[in-house]
Amino acid sequence: MNDNINNESNEIKKLKDELNKYKKENEELKLKLDISVKENNKLKEDLIKANKIISNIQNNNEINKLRDELNKLKYELNMKENEIKDLNNKLKNSIQKEMKVDYNDIMVINFISGDFSVNCGIKCLPTDIFAEVEEKLYKRFDNLRNTNNMFMANAKPILRFKKICENNIKDGDVLQLHKLE
């Protein structure tokens, strides 16, 4: 019986030693687990930081692209504004050139019809095309548009698409209007 007790006691001791060994391993594993959890949490934090950095880099790339696009559009806008200024200046210059008329160059041509239904003076310049002056007359006497008309100055027919000066018309000249049938 003593042997039996001794055996049991040895076995208990063995089991206790084994239990202590497992407890020790368990404690070591718990420590390793804690270390792994801490490392895992740190890696998660590093991943979050890395994702933020990547996101910032992507945002910076987008911002740079948008900034480049904005600069390109600003450049194009400046070019268009300069073009508009140039065109406005050209327009002003051409208007000023067109509008510059010497007061002494203005002349009046008198139109008289054979039936005296037309007796009218029209202001013009020696450089005006006769057809333009004729149009001024038709604006006052719209009914003349429906007739075939011929004009004479100083007993000579007037050529419609020549300038007033080329037709030898002078200030105050009287032009006869003849309605052709």
LUMLUMBA-699115 format. One record per residue: x negated, y negated, z negated of N, C-alpha, C in turn; residue number from 1. Coordinates in steps of 0.001 Angstrom, whole numbers, plus 524288, in hexadecimal, padded with zeros to 5 digits. Atoms other than C-alpha are relative to their C-alpha. Example, Ala and Ser with C-alpha at 12.3 -4.5 7.8 and 13.67 -1.06 7.14 Angstrom:
BEGIN
+-------+-------+-------+-------+-------+-------+-------+-------+-------+-----+
|  n.c1 |  n.c2 |  n.c3 | ca.c1 | ca.c2 | ca.c3 |  c.c1 |  c.c2 |  c.c3 | pos |
+-------+-------+-------+-------+-------+-------+-------+-------+-------+-----+
| 7FC86 | 804A6 | 80000 | 7CFF4 | 81194 | 7E188 | 7FC7C | 7FB50 | 80000 |   1 |
| 80334 | 804A6 | 8003C | 7CA9A | 80424 | 7E41C | 80302 | 7FBBE | 7FD26 |   2 |
+-------+-------+-------+-------+-------+-------+-------+-------+-------+-----+
***
This chain:
BEGIN
+-------+-------+-------+-------+-------+-------+-------+-------+-------+-----+
|  n.c1 |  n.c2 |  n.c3 | ca.c1 | ca.c2 | ca.c3 |  c.c1 |  c.c2 |  c.c3 | pos |
+-------+-------+-------+-------+-------+-------+-------+-------+-------+-----+
| 7FCE1 | 80483 | 80000 | 80000 | 80000 | 80000 | 7FCA9 | 7FB2B | 80000 |   1 |
| 803A9 | 80438 | 8004E | 7F506 | 7F778 | 7FD20 | 7FDEC | 7FED7 | 80576 |   2 |
| 801E3 | 8009F | 7FAB2 | 7F039 | 7F9AB | 80ABD | 8041F | 7FD43 | 80357 |   3 |
| 7FB9A | 8022B | 7FD38 | 7FD26 | 7F623 | 80FCF | 80074 | 7FA20 | 7FEE3 |   4 |
| 7FFA9 | 80572 | 801B3 | 7FD3A | 7E97D | 80860 | 7FB5D | 7FD11 | 80251 |   5 |
| 804B4 | 80258 | 7FDF7 | 7EF9B | 7E6C1 | 80C96 | 800A8 | 7FEFE | 805E0 |   6 |
| 7FF16 | 8007F | 7FA66 | 7F35C | 7E8F1 | 81A9E | 803E0 | 7FBA5 | 80120 |   7 |
| 7FC07 | 80416 | 7FF53 | 7FF16 | 7E066 | 8194B | 7FD9D | 7FABE | 7FEDB |   8 |
| 80280 | 804CF | 8018F | 7F719 | 7D611 | 812AB | 7FC45 | 7FE37 | 80455 |   9 |
| 80389 | 8013E | 7FBB7 | 7ED19 | 7D6B3 | 81D8D | 80323 | 7FE17 | 804C3 |  10 |
| 7FCDA | 80175 | 7FB7B | 7F79F | 7D5E7 | 82795 | 80267 | 7FAA1 | 7FF1F |  11 |
| 7FDC6 | 8051D | 8014F | 7FDDC | 7CA55 | 820C0 | 7FBBF | 7FBE8 | 800B8 |  12 |
| 80445 | 803A7 | 7FF92 | 7F0B5 | 7C3DE | 82009 | 7FED2 | 7FF03 | 805D1 |  13 |
| 800F3 | 80061 | 7FA6D | 7EEA8 | 7C6AA | 82E6F | 8042B | 7FC9A | 80291 |  14 |
| 7FBAB | 802FB | 7FDBE | 7FBEA | 7C13E | 831AF | 7FFA2 | 7FA40 | 7FE67 |  15 |
| 8009D | 8055D | 801D6 | 7F962 | 7B54B | 82941 | 7FB9E | 7FD50 | 8030B |  16 |
| 8045A | 8023F | 7FD13 | 7EC70 | 7B32A | 8300D | 801BD | 7FEB9 | 805A3 |  17 |
| 7FE19 | 800D9 | 7FAA7 | 7F302 | 7B4B4 | 83D1F | 803C8 | 7FB6B | 8002E |  18 |
| 7FC49 | 80450 | 8005B | 7FDC9 | 7AB81 | 838E3 | 7FD08 | 7FADE | 7FF7C |  19 |
| 8032A | 804B6 | 800A5 | 7F3B1 | 7A190 | 8346B | 7FD4D | 7FE96 | 80521 |  20 |
| 80284 | 800E5 | 7FAF9 | 7ECB1 | 7A34D | 8414C | 803E3 | 7FD7D | 803C7 |  21 |
| 7FBFB | 80233 | 7FC88 | 7F967 | 7A09C | 848B6 | 8018B | 7FA81 | 7FE52 |  22 |
| 7FEBB | 80534 | 801E9 | 7FC6A | 7951D | 83FDB | 7FBC9 | 7FC27 | 801B8 |  23 |
| 80456 | 8034E | 7FE6F | 7EEF9 | 78FAC | 842A5 | 80042 | 7FEE5 | 805DE |  24 |
| 7FF70 | 800A9 | 7FA4C | 7F0CB | 791F5 | 8514A | 80496 | 7FC68 | 80132 |  25 |
| 7FB5C | 80339 | 7FF4A | 7FE42 | 78BD8 | 8502F | 7FEB3 | 7FA48 | 7FEE8 |  26 |
| 80190 | 80550 | 80156 | 7F86C | 77FE6 | 8498A | 7FC85 | 7FDB3 | 8044F |  27 |
| 8036C | 801C2 | 7FBCC | 7EDEE | 77F00 | 85408 | 80334 | 7FEC9 | 804E7 |  28 |
| 7FCA3 | 800DE | 7FB6F | 7F843 | 78044 | 85E87 | 80356 | 7FB1A | 7FF4A |  29 |
| 7FD02 | 804BF | 80108 | 80068 | 775C0 | 857DB | 7FCA3 | 7FB32 | 800F0 |  30 |
| 80396 | 80462 | 7FF1F | 7F488 | 76CD0 | 857DC | 7FF1C | 7FF25 | 805DD |  31 |
| 800C9 | 80062 | 7FA53 | 7F1F6 | 76FF7 | 8661F | 804E0 | 7FDD1 | 802AD |  32 |
| 7FB0C | 801EA | 7FDCD | 8005B | 76D88 | 86917 | 80083 | 7FA2B | 7FF0F |  33 |
| 7FFBD | 8059B | 80132 | 7FFFE | 7606C | 86224 | 7FC4B | 7FCEA | 8038C |  34 |
| 803D3 | 80298 | 7FC9B | 7F3B8 | 75CDB | 869B2 | 8020E | 7FFD6 | 8059F |  35 |
| 7FDE2 | 7FFB4 | 7FAAC | 7FA29 | 76143 | 87670 | 8048E | 7FC3A | 800AB |  36 |
| 7FB88 | 803A8 | 7FFBD | 8068C | 7598D | 8734E | 7FDFB | 7FA6D | 8005B |  37 |
| 80238 | 80546 | 7FFD8 | 7FE43 | 74D7B | 8708A | 7FD8A | 7FEEF | 8055A |  38 |
| 80261 | 800A5 | 7FAD7 | 7F683 | 74F95 | 87D07 | 80433 | 7FF5E | 80432 |  39 |
| 7FBAE | 80051 | 7FC4E | 8032F | 751AF | 88485 | 80283 | 7FA90 | 7FFD3 |  40 |
| 7FDB0 | 8053D | 80092 | 808F0 | 74509 | 87F02 | 7FC5E | 7FBD4 | 8024B |  41 |
| 803BA | 803BD | 7FDD9 | 7FC85 | 73DB3 | 88276 | 80008 | 8004F | 805F5 |  42 |
| 7FFC5 | 7FF60 | 7FA4E | 7FCFE | 7434D | 89045 | 80503 | 7FD9D | 80238 |  43 |
| 7FB16 | 80268 | 7FE40 | 80B41 | 73F29 | 8915B | 7FF74 | 7FA0F | 8001C |  44 |
| 800D5 | 805A2 | 8002B | 8077F | 73162 | 88D1E | 7FC76 | 7FE42 | 80472 |  45 |
| 80391 | 80144 | 7FBB4 | 7FC2E | 73161 | 896C9 | 802D0 | 8004A | 8053E |  46 |
| 7FCFD | 7FF74 | 7FB2A | 80569 | 7361A | 8A170 | 8039C | 7FB52 | 800BC |  47 |
| 7FC85 | 80492 | 7FFB1 | 80F15 | 72B3E | 89E47 | 7FCDD | 7FB2E | 80193 |  48 |
| 8035D | 80475 | 7FEA0 | 803F0 | 72148 | 89EBC | 7FE4C | 80057 | 805B8 |  49 |
| 801B9 | 7FF45 | 7FA97 | 7FF09 | 72705 | 8AB88 | 8046D | 7FECE | 803D0 |  50 |
| 7FB77 | 8011E | 7FCA8 | 80CBA | 7267C | 8B161 | 80109 | 7FA21 | 80042 |  51 |
| 7FF45 | 805AA | 80006 | 80DE1 | 7184A | 8AD1C | 7FBEB | 7FD5A | 80367 |  52 |
| 80430 | 80240 | 7FCD6 | 800CC | 71536 | 8B33F | 8011A | 800E2 | 805CE |  53 |
| 7FEB9 | 7FEC5 | 7FA85 | 804C0 | 71C25 | 8BFD1 | 80486 | 7FC9C | 801D6 |  54 |
| 7FB7E | 80347 | 7FEAA | 811AD | 714F1 | 8BFA2 | 7FE48 | 7FA64 | 800D8 |  55 |
| 801FC | 80553 | 7FF68 | 80A89 | 70811 | 8BDA4 | 7FCE6 | 7FF6B | 80504 |  56 |
| 8030F | 80026 | 7FB2A | 80142 | 70B51 | 8C8AD | 803AA | 7FFE2 | 804B4 |  57 |
| 7FC37 | 7FFF4 | 7FBB7 | 80CC7 | 70E8D | 8D17F | 802C3 | 7FABC | 80050 |  58 |
| 7FD7E | 80525 | 8000F | 8138D | 7020B | 8CD21 | 7FC49 | 7FBD8 | 80213 |  59 |
| 803D8 | 803B8 | 7FE09 | 80703 | 6FA85 | 8CFA7 | 7FF63 | 8007C | 805DE |  60 |
| 80049 | 7FF3D | 7FA55 | 80624 | 700B1 | 8DD20 | 804BF | 7FD97 | 802A4 |  61 |
| 7FB3E | 8024B | 7FDD4 | 81439 | 6FCD5 | 8DFBC | 7FFC3 | 7FA11 | 7FFA9 |  62 |
| 8007B | 805A8 | 800A8 | 811AF | 6EF50 | 8DA44 | 7FC32 | 7FDD5 | 80406 |  63 |
| 803D3 | 801CB | 7FC1C | 805BB | 6EE17 | 8E2F3 | 80253 | 80011 | 8057B |  64 |
| 7FD70 | 7FFBE | 7FADD | 80D88 | 6F289 | 8EEC3 | 803DA | 7FB83 | 8009B |  65 |
| 7FC30 | 8043F | 7FFD1 | 8184F | 6E8DE | 8EB71 | 7FD44 | 7FAB0 | 80054 |  66 |
| 802FD | 804E2 | 7FFD2 | 80E48 | 6DE24 | 8E919 | 7FDD9 | 7FF24 | 8057C |  67 |
| 801FE | 8006D | 7FAA4 | 80824 | 6E10F | 8F653 | 80460 | 7FE73 | 803BE |  68 |
| 7FB88 | 8013B | 7FCAA | 81576 | 6E0C7 | 8FCC4 | 801AA | 7FA55 | 7FF38 |  69 |
| 7FE94 | 80568 | 80133 | 818A0 | 6D3FA | 8F5E3 | 7FC27 | 7FC37 | 80288 |  70 |
| 803EE | 80362 | 7FD96 | 80BCA | 6CDFB | 8FA66 | 8009F | 7FFD9 | 805EC |  71 |
| 7FF24 | 7FFBF | 7FA51 | 80E7A | 6D295 | 90847 | 804B2 | 7FCA4 | 8017E |  72 |
| 7FB4C | 8030F | 7FED8 | 81C13 | 6CC96 | 907E5 | 7FF08 | 7FA29 | 7FF32 |  73 |
| 8015A | 80581 | 800D6 | 816B1 | 6BFE7 | 90238 | 7FCE7 | 7FDEC | 804A6 |  74 |
| 8031E | 8019C | 7FB83 | 80CC8 | 6BF64 | 90D41 | 80387 | 7FF20 | 804CB |  75 |
| 7FC6C | 80088 | 7FB8F | 8175E | 6C1BC | 9176C | 8037E | 7FB39 | 7FF65 |  76 |
| 7FCC1 | 80495 | 80108 | 81FE7 | 6B763 | 910F8 | 7FCF4 | 7FB02 | 80127 |  77 |
| 8033A | 8049D | 7FEE2 | 814C4 | 6AD94 | 91176 | 7FF43 | 7FF49 | 805DE |  78 |
| 800A1 | 80057 | 7FA53 | 81284 | 6B0D0 | 91FC5 | 804F5 | 7FDE0 | 8028B |  79 |
| 7FB00 | 801CC | 7FDCE | 820FB | 6AEEA | 922C6 | 800F9 | 7FA46 | 7FEA3 |  80 |
| 7FF4E | 80579 | 80182 | 82156 | 6A22B | 91B04 | 7FC88 | 7FC7F | 8034F |  81 |
| 80388 | 8030F | 7FCAA | 81583 | 69D42 | 92293 | 8021B | 7FFA8 | 8058F |  82 |
| 7FDBE | 7FFF5 | 7FABD | 81BED | 6A14E | 92F41 | 804A5 | 7FC46 | 8004B |  83 |
| 7FB7A | 80385 | 80026 | 82861 | 69A27 | 92B58 | 7FE30 | 7FA4F | 7FFDE |  84 |
| 80216 | 80551 | 8003F | 8207B | 68DF6 | 927C2 | 7FDFE | 7FE55 | 80554 |  85 |
| 80212 | 80144 | 7FAD5 | 81972 | 68E8A | 934D3 | 80465 | 7FEED | 803DE |  86 |
| 7FB9A | 800BE | 7FC67 | 82632 | 6901D | 93C31 | 802F7 | 7FAF1 | 7FEC6 |  87 |
| 7FD6B | 804EB | 8017F | 82C71 | 684F5 | 93466 | 7FCD5 | 7FB53 | 801DB |  88 |
| 8034F | 8044B | 7FE2B | 820CA | 67C49 | 9376D | 80063 | 7FF65 | 805E6 |  89 |
| 7FF7C | 8003F | 7FA4F | 82187 | 67FD6 | 945D5 | 80546 | 7FDB6 | 8018A |  90 |
| 7FAC5 | 801FC | 7FEE1 | 8301D | 67D3C | 945AB | 80048 | 7FA24 | 7FF02 |  91 |
| 7FFF9 | 80599 | 80135 | 82E46 | 6700D | 93EFD | 7FCFA | 7FCF5 | 8041A |  92 |
| 8032B | 802AC | 7FC10 | 82389 | 66C71 | 94894 | 802DE | 7FFA7 | 80532 |  93 |
| 7FD3F | 80018 | 7FAFC | 82BC1 | 6704F | 95448 | 804B4 | 7FC5B | 7FFBC |  94 |
| 7FB86 | 8038F | 80091 | 8378F | 66901 | 94EF2 | 7FE1B | 7FA68 | 80035 |  95 |
| 80217 | 8054E | 7FFF5 | 82F37 | 65D06 | 94C87 | 7FE5B | 7FE74 | 8057F |  96 |
| 8018E | 8012F | 7FAA6 | 829BA | 65DFC | 95A43 | 804C2 | 7FEE9 | 8035D |  97 |
| 7FB3F | 800B1 | 7FCF5 | 8375A | 65F68 | 95FED | 802CF | 7FAFB | 7FE83 |  98 |
| 7FCF4 | 80465 | 801EC | 83D14 | 654A9 | 9578D | 7FD49 | 7FAC5 | 800F0 |  99 |
| 802C4 | 804E2 | 7FF22 | 8328D | 64AA9 | 95A7F | 8018D | 7FDCF | 80554 | 100 |
| 7FE43 | 80295 | 7FB3E | 838E8 | 641D8 | 9646F | 7FEEF | 7FA37 | 7FF4A | 101 |
| 800E0 | 805A1 | 80033 | 8347A | 6343C | 96755 | 80533 | 7FD51 | 8013F | 102 |
| 7FB01 | 802D4 | 7FF78 | 84009 | 62B2B | 965CA | 80068 | 7FD74 | 8055E | 103 |
| 7FFFF | 802AB | 7FAEE | 83C0E | 6242E | 97239 | 800D0 | 803BE | 8048A | 104 |
| 7FF41 | 7FC23 | 7FBD4 | 83CEF | 630F7 | 97A01 | 805C2 | 80155 | 800DF | 105 |
| 7FA6F | 7FEAD | 7FF81 | 84B8C | 63283 | 9778F | 80265 | 7FC9C | 80451 | 106 |
| 7FD71 | 802C1 | 7FBB4 | 85377 | 62EED | 9836E | 805B9 | 80196 | 80061 | 107 |
| 7FA71 | 7FEEB | 7FF4C | 861C9 | 62E77 | 98734 | 8010D | 80061 | 805D4 | 108 |
| 7FE69 | 7FF31 | 7FA93 | 86723 | 633DE | 993E0 | 805F0 | 7FF6E | 80023 | 109 |
| 7FA58 | 800F0 | 7FF88 | 874A0 | 62F4D | 99823 | 8023C | 8037C | 8043D | 110 |
| 7FD52 | 7FC90 | 7FC49 | 87DC4 | 638EC | 99EAF | 8052D | 7FD6F | 80177 | 111 |
| 7FB09 | 80228 | 7FE19 | 888E0 | 633F6 | 9A72D | 80205 | 803B5 | 80432 | 112 |
| 7FDA0 | 7FC97 | 7FC0E | 8925C | 63C64 | 9AED8 | 8029F | 7FC9B | 80420 | 113 |
| 7FD90 | 802D3 | 7FBAE | 89865 | 63881 | 9BBC9 | 8056D | 7FE04 | 7FE9D | 114 |
| 7FABC | 801B4 | 8017C | 8A5FA | 637B1 | 9B5B7 | 7FFF2 | 7FCDD | 7FAE4 | 115 |
| 800ED | 8030F | 804C8 | 8A07F | 63045 | 9A9E0 | 8024B | 80281 | 7FB11 | 116 |
| 7FE1D | 7FD4D | 804BD | 8A5BB | 63A9B | 9A078 | 7FB6F | 800FB | 7FC41 | 117 |
| 804A7 | 7FF6B | 80341 | 897D9 | 63BE2 | 99B97 | 7FCCB | 7FB09 | 8008E | 118 |
| 8036A | 80494 | 80046 | 89040 | 62FD8 | 99776 | 7FD68 | 80047 | 7FAA8 | 119 |
| 8024B | 7FE9A | 8050D | 886A6 | 633E2 | 98D03 | 7FA14 | 7FF8E | 80040 | 120 |
| 805AB | 80029 | 80077 | 878BC | 63167 | 98879 | 7FE26 | 80481 | 7FC84 | 121 |
| 80237 | 7FB90 | 802F0 | 8707C | 63CF6 | 98399 | 7FA4F | 7FEBD | 7FEB2 | 122 |
| 80566 | 800DD | 801AF | 86406 | 63B71 | 97B95 | 7FCBC | 804CD | 8015C | 123 |
| 80382 | 7FBB1 | 7FEB4 | 8586B | 64389 | 97FE9 | 7FA68 | 7FE00 | 80013 | 124 |
| 8058B | 80144 | 7FF74 | 849BB | 643C5 | 981B7 | 7FE5A | 80120 | 80592 | 125 |
| 801CA | 7FEF5 | 7FAA7 | 84244 | 64355 | 98E88 | 7FE34 | 805AA | 800C5 | 126 |
| 801E9 | 7FA9D | 7FF99 | 83D20 | 65106 | 98B58 | 80468 | 80405 | 7FFAB | 127 |
| 7FB91 | 7FC5C | 8002F | 84AC7 | 656F9 | 989F3 | 8012A | 8021C | 8056D | 128 |
| 7FE3B | 7FDA2 | 7FB1C | 84F4B | 6606F | 9947A | 80571 | 7FDD5 | 8011E | 129 |
| 7FAFA | 80267 | 7FEB2 | 85AC7 | 65A90 | 99BDE | 80496 | 80371 | 7FE55 | 130 |
| 7FBBD | 7FC73 | 80179 | 8631D | 666B4 | 99923 | 80160 | 7FF5F | 7FA2E | 131 |
| 7FEF2 | 800E8 | 8058D | 861B8 | 663DD | 98A87 | 8033E | 7FB0A | 7FF42 | 132 |
| 7FD0B | 804EC | 80043 | 866AD | 655FC | 98C79 | 80585 | 800E4 | 8021E | 133 |
| 7FAE2 | 7FEAA | 7FDC0 | 871A7 | 65B37 | 99502 | 80356 | 802DD | 7FBE9 | 134 |
| 7FD30 | 7FD2D | 80429 | 87568 | 66459 | 989B2 | 8021F | 7FC29 | 7FBEB | 135 |
| 7FE1A | 80409 | 803AC | 8766C | 65872 | 980B5 | 804E0 | 7FD54 | 8022E | 136 |
| 7FB6E | 8025B | 7FD77 | 87FD7 | 6526F | 98A86 | 804AC | 803AA | 7FF9F | 137 |
| 7FBC7 | 7FC35 | 80029 | 887EA | 65F0A | 98ADD | 80224 | 800B0 | 7FA76 | 138 |
| 7FE05 | 7FFBA | 80562 | 888D7 | 65EE7 | 97C1B | 803F6 | 7FBAB | 7FF07 | 139 |
| 7FC3E | 8045D | 8008F | 88FD2 | 651C5 | 97D26 | 804B0 | 800A7 | 8039F | 140 |
| 7FBDB | 7FF46 | 7FC1C | 897B1 | 6554F | 9893C | 80041 | 805C8 | 80169 | 141 |
| 7FFCA | 7FA52 | 7FF69 | 89AB3 | 663B8 | 987F8 | 802AC | 8019D | 80519 | 142 |
| 7FD2E | 7FE9C | 7FB32 | 8A3D5 | 66391 | 993C9 | 7FC60 | 8002A | 804B8 | 143 |
| 803AC | 7FFF6 | 7FB9D | 897F5 | 6614C | 99C9F | 7FD5B | 8054A | 800B5 | 144 |
| 80269 | 7FACE | 7FFA2 | 89318 | 66F07 | 999A4 | 802A7 | 80366 | 80427 | 145 |
| 7FCF4 | 7FCC5 | 7FC57 | 89DB4 | 67484 | 9A275 | 7FF9E | 7FE0F | 8059E | 146 |
| 80097 | 80210 | 7FAB1 | 89933 | 66CD1 | 9AE39 | 7FA62 | 800B9 | 801C3 | 147 |
| 80534 | 7FFB0 | 7FDBA | 88DBB | 66DD0 | 9B77B | 7FE35 | 7FA68 | 800E2 | 148 |
| 80189 | 8057C | 7FFFA | 8864F | 66124 | 9B58F | 7FA9F | 7FF3A | 80266 | 149 |
| 80506 | 80194 | 7FDDD | 87B5F | 65A41 | 9BC9B | 7FEF3 | 7FA81 | 7FDFB | 150 |
| 80172 | 80519 | 8020F | 87402 | 64E97 | 9B75D | 7FC19 | 7FD70 | 803AC | 151 |
| 8037C | 802FE | 7FCA1 | 86D15 | 643CE | 9BED1 | 7FDF7 | 7FB55 | 7FCEE | 152 |
| 80257 | 804AA | 8024E | 863BA | 63939 | 9BA55 | 7FD07 | 7FD31 | 80441 | 153 |
| 80295 | 80336 | 7FC01 | 85F52 | 62E2E | 9C316 | 80092 | 80271 | 8056B | 154 |
| 7FE89 | 7FDAC | 7FAFE | 865FD | 634EE | 9CE91 | 7FCFE | 804FF | 80139 | 155 |
| 802C7 | 7FB07 | 7FF3B | 85DFB | 6416B | 9CC84 | 80283 | 8041C | 7FC71 | 156 |
| 7FDD2 | 7FBE2 | 80358 | 86334 | 64E8D | 9C78B | 7FC2B | 80152 | 7FB89 | 157 |
| 8031F | 7FEAF | 80499 | 85E81 | 652A1 | 9BA1C | 7FF46 | 805E9 | 7FFCE | 158 |
| 8012F | 7FA77 | 80099 | 857C6 | 65FAA | 9B854 | 800B1 | 8015E | 7FA39 | 159 |
| 7FE41 | 7FEE8 | 80560 | 85DC8 | 665AC | 9AC2C | 7FBBC | 80229 | 7FC76 | 160 |
| 803D5 | 7FD71 | 80366 | 8520C | 66D64 | 9A73C | 7FAB2 | 7FD42 | 8000D | 161 |
| 804AE | 80339 | 8006D | 84822 | 6627D | 9A871 | 800D6 | 7FC19 | 7FB97 | 162 |
| 7FFBB | 803E1 | 80431 | 844E0 | 65894 | 99DF1 | 8024F | 7FAF1 | 8021B | 163 |
| 7FDB6 | 80512 | 7FE91 | 84B53 | 64B4A | 99DD2 | 7FBF9 | 7FCBE | 802FC | 164 |
| 8040D | 80320 | 7FD6C | 83E75 | 644AF | 9A15F | 7FEA7 | 8022C | 80568 | 165 |
| 80125 | 7FDA7 | 7FAEF | 83C3A | 64E5E | 9AC84 | 80437 | 7FECC | 80409 | 166 |
| 7FBBA | 80192 | 7FC8B | 8496A | 64A4A | 9B22E | 7FFF2 | 7FA12 | 800E3 | 167 |
| 8009D | 805AC | 7FF6F | 844B4 | 63C06 | 9B1B3 | 804A3 | 7FD01 | 7FDC8 | 168 |
| 7FBBB | 802B2 | 802A6 | 84F9B | 63844 | 9A869 | 7FD98 | 7FC90 | 7FBC9 | 169 |
| 80211 | 803CC | 803B4 | 84CD7 | 62C30 | 9A03E | 80434 | 7FEA2 | 7FC02 | 170 |
| 7FC6C | 801BA | 8041F | 852E3 | 62683 | 993E1 | 80408 | 7FC46 | 80258 | 171 |
| 7FBBC | 8035A | 7FE2F | 86023 | 6207F | 99702 | 801FC | 80157 | 80566 | 172 |
| 7FE32 | 7FE81 | 7FACE | 86188 | 62714 | 9A449 | 80590 | 80216 | 7FFBC | 173 |
| 7FAA4 | 7FE0B | 7FF93 | 86F4C | 62A34 | 9A8AE | 7FFE8 | 804BA | 8039A | 174 |
| 7FFBC | 7FB35 | 7FCF3 | 871B1 | 63801 | 9AD6A | 8059C | 800D9 | 801BE | 175 |
| 7FACA | 7FEF9 | 7FDFB | 87D23 | 63ADC | 9B63B | 8012D | 805D6 | 7FF7E | 176 |
| 7FE1F | 7FAA9 | 80097 | 884C7 | 64725 | 9B309 | 803CA | 80111 | 80473 | 177 |
| 7FCA7 | 7FE89 | 7FBA9 | 88AC0 | 64D8C | 9BF07 | 80209 | 80584 | 7FF02 | 178 |
| 7FD9D | 7FAD6 | 800B2 | 89452 | 658A8 | 9BD2C | 80094 | 80271 | 80555 | 179 |
| 7FFB8 | 7FD30 | 7FB0B | 8929C | 66266 | 9C825 | 804A7 | 8039C | 7FFE5 | 180 |
| 7FB46 | 7FCCB | 7FFC4 | 89EB6 | 6695E | 9CC77 | 7FEFA | 8051B | 80282 | 181 |
+-------+-------+-------+-------+-------+-------+-------+-------+-------+-----+
***
